[in-house]
């Protein structure tokens, strides 16, 4: 249980860092990259441990590294995708309002 807690906290922490570094972070919420990264990391942890990689001799590092890598990738992906789509959507809405 401690393993899952640490993975969730580390992935959420990296998600907050991704949010802070992103220039378009004002387009989406603070918790979105953190929660997406934590959820992806926890799901990856559960899958790797269920596959038997968590407590096999010599492979105990796989769930840790895989979970954090997937969590960071999910945080970055959601920030990039939402930053682009929200900017495009907001620009379209503003243009429509200004043409009225």
N, C-alpha and C positions, 0 to 999 in steps of 0.2 A: 504494500500500500504506500509505503514511503517513496518507492520508485516512481509510481504514478504521480504523486504530489510534486516531486522534484521535476519530473518531465513537464508537467503542466505549468509550473512556475517559470521554468527556463524558457519554454516555448512562448509563453505569454510575455515574458520580458523581452525576448527578441522581437515579438510582434509590436511592442511599444516602441522599440528602437526603430523598426521599419517605419512606423507611423511618424515618428519624429524626424526622420531623415527625408521622407517624401515631401516634395515641394507642393503637391496638391492635396495635402492632408486636410485642408479645410473643406474638402468636398465630401468627405465621409467621416464617420464617427471614430473616436479614439479607440474604442474597444473592438472594432471590427477586425483589424489585422491580428490583434492579440488573441481574440477568441477563435478565429479561424485557424491560427497557427497552433493553439493549444488543442483544439479538437482534432486536427489532423495528426498532431504528434501523439496524442493519446490513442487514437485509432490505430496508428502504425505500431505503437507499443503493444497493444492488445493482439494485433495480428502476428507480430514477430514472436511474442511469447507463446501464443497458441500454436505457432508452427514449430515450437520446440527449440528456438534459438536463444531463449532467455537464460536458461540455466544449464546449457550444455557446456562441458569443459572447453575452454578456449573460444567460445562464442558468446560470452556474456556481454561483450561490448556492442554487439550488433543491434539490439533494441535501442540502446542509448544513442548511438550515432545515427541510425536510420530514423529514429523518432525526431531527433533535433533537426536533421537535414530536411525531412519532409515538413516539419512545422515551420521552419524558416522559409522554405520554398512556398508554402501555402500563404504565409504572411505577405511575402513579396508579390506573389501572383495576384492576390486579392487587392493589394494596394495599386498595382499597375493597371489591372483591368478596371477597377472602380474609378480610379483617377481619370482614366481616358474616357470612359463612358459617361461619367457624371459631368465632366467638362463639356463634352459634346452635347449632352442633353441640356445642360444649363445654357449653353450658347444658343442652341436652337430655340429654347423657350424665350430667352431675352430678345432674340431677333424677332420672333413672332410678336412679342409685346411692343417692341419699338416700331413695328410696321403698322400697327393699328392706328 
